[in-house]
Amino acid sequence: MSVSDTRKQEISSQRDEKFQTRRATVPALEEILYEPIKVLDHGFVRVVDYMGDDAAIVQAARVSYGKGTKQVNQDKGLIFYLMRHWHSTPFEMCEIKFHVKLPMFVARQWIRHRTANVNEYSARYSILSKEFYIPTAENLASQSKSNHQGRDRLLTGDEAKRVLQILSEDSEKCYGHYQEMLNEDAAGNKIDESKDGLARELARMNLTLNYYTEWYWKTDLHNLMHFLRLRADDHAQYEIRVYAEAMIGVLQKWCPLTAEAFEEYRLHNTALSKTGTEIVKRLIKGEKVTQESSGLTKREWAELAATLNI
């Protein structure tokens, strides 16, 4: 993980500051506030601000002025009920703001979740650092023949070595040309005083999608959990899944009751269609059900069979 000296000083200064407040705070989250959580080779996630906690969800659900009940079990029961029945507005009462450093191709996937406030580092005004993502060998895989957006067998030996070589060489070459066109180094100093560099907004366009960008990403708890449910799934791309997994760790510190309910009813649950539910009822009665008699397509049947281990 790459954190510049300037950023380290900024983080240290932020963590040294203390504020007196009447708002609810979460000690476990305060412990990691501003601290970068390493993701991939140069990336990170860090919490820079938050509002609300488990009690805020309970309070909103009951529309009361108090902190909710004093019995944790009652608060837990209510939060589990809200999660189980897909209530959303009580969870929207809590918000969190992340600072994320991530490869550009991951950012392009991430931005499809349009329920957050985002402000990204601008390469029109600033010079991008020479930081690019190179996957580890165990994450190099061929294109899946059955899934157009998935991976299949791992690449090994000379094949994997060549792919890593190409990725590294192309990234290095592109950054060299980027600096040459800018006629500026990473600090913004001119390389050749006798030449004008190309505008930053144009010079950036030859950089590959594995270069790192950064943004502030603020969202409410309801939409955060929707993001995590999709991006922490086993079928999600590895490079975005590891960010989601790091953020689930943050959620567990921030709203532990909600995190527990989320993992129980959303993250590790199984959704059945109307027909799928009828099939389960038939199986419980002891009836033999085949794909042909199920009313499902072959693909739907295969998915249900895998879910139920039948």
Secondary structure as UniProt FT lines:
FT   HELIX           5..16
FT   HELIX           27..32
FT   TURN            33..34
FT   STRAND          37..39
FT   TURN            40..42
FT   STRAND          43..51
FT   HELIX           54..62
FT   HELIX           72..84
FT   TURN            85..86
FT   HELIX           89..93
FT   STRAND          95..103
FT   HELIX           104..110
FT   TURN            111..112
FT   STRAND          117..120
FT   TURN            123..125
FT   HELIX           137..139
FT   STRAND          141..143
FT   TURN            148..149
FT   STRAND          151..154
FT   HELIX           157..182
FT   TURN            186..187
FT   TURN            193..194
FT   HELIX           200..203
FT   HELIX           204..206
FT   TURN            209..210
FT   STRAND          211..220
FT   HELIX           221..231
FT   TURN            234..235
FT   HELIX           238..254
FT   HELIX           256..262
FT   HELIX           263..267
FT   HELIX           274..284
FT   TURN            285..286
FT   HELIX           291..294
FT   HELIX           298..308
//
